[in-house]
Amino acid sequence: MPLPRRKGEAAMAEIVHIRKALRTNPLKSSAPLGATLAYLGIAGAVPLLHGAQGCTSFALVLTVRHAREAIPLQTTALDEIATIMGGADNLEQALVNLTKRMKPRFIGVATTALVATRGEDIEGDLRLILARRPELAGVRVVLAQTPDYHGALEDGWAQAVSAIIDAIVEPADGAVPVPPRINLLPGVHQTAADIEWMVETAQAFSLVPVVLPDISLSLDGTVPAQYTPTTLGGTALEDIALMGRARHSIAIGEHMRAPAERLAARTGVPATVLRSLTGLGASAASWSMRCWTGISSSAAVASPSAPIPICSTPSRPFSPRWAPTSSPRSPPPPTRRIWRRFRRRRW
């Protein structure tokens, strides 16, 4: 009960103690949702949750409310009989229907707790489906094991990125890396504006970034004039396949260490894991990417752990797109600057 006060006396702050247990929405921290967000960063993609229809419905509603745009999330819709007898037929039918109706270039399959608890050999079923279905030859299908009871949002994101690297990235073949290319592996905590800033920063130092996954265009709140059945924007499959020819890889977040190590082991490209981009040390490490343009390609292959030389200035002046600049690069129109301000604030 608050203490009585005299007439004209200012009211004091009242501390209210809530006697309730800490509650966390399990849907917002589920591994299948993290894998879905990662699949949305691929160009021409359709995420597919292998499980009951209700699991996909909840994830779809949450993602649409957050991103404020259409999300091409599909489901295999397992019923009671498929749960007991096996969901391989539902998975095959879903892949065939999606290929005929939506014509995607990439289908990312994420498992749920329903099929993982039953212990199905989903990888073996998927190999058999792709072998006997010639109409799926032009579609890249990637499977990530993401049961709800194992890990959280960041684990599903990392599992999906690792699955994409194993399925699409070409192994190391001794090819000379392209000097200005760099791989960026953002974490699930990076927003569309964060990824766009990282891309602009890399481009300011004459680097060509390849972001995996890139949600800066597919989840930035843009509503197209015409309906698009697949993702709008994202990283192209051709760029993902050539990630082994980059000079270096940067992963943001500790949960992205496993995908970075897998990419380094598969392609031989050295990788650096930054826990965050906040702070003096992390900012200095992220801005040191400007020096990679001065390393010869042969030295990068021969000694990936060689120290990075110190550079004084970037290759061209860098300033945000919405700020006035005197550099040769002209700023965007005023309407575009206002939209970028609004988008950064909203996210």
ABEGO torsion letter per residue (X at the ends): XBBBBBBGBBBBBBBBBBBBBBBBBAAAABAAAAAAAAAAABBGBBBBBBEBAAAAAAAAAAAAAAAGBBBBBBBAGBBAAAAAAEAAAAAAAAAAAAAAAAGBABBBBBBBAAAAAAGBBAAAAAAAAAAABAAAAABBBBBBBBBAABEBAAAAAAAAAAAAAAAABBBBAGBBBBAABBBBBBBAABBAAAAAAAAAAAAAAGBBBBBOBBAAAAAAGBBBABBBABBBEEBBAAAAAAAAABABBBBBEAAAAAAAAAAAAAAGBBBBBBABABEAAAAAAAAAAAAAAABBAAAAAABAABBBBBBABBABBBBBAABBBABABBBBBAAAAAAAAAAAAAX
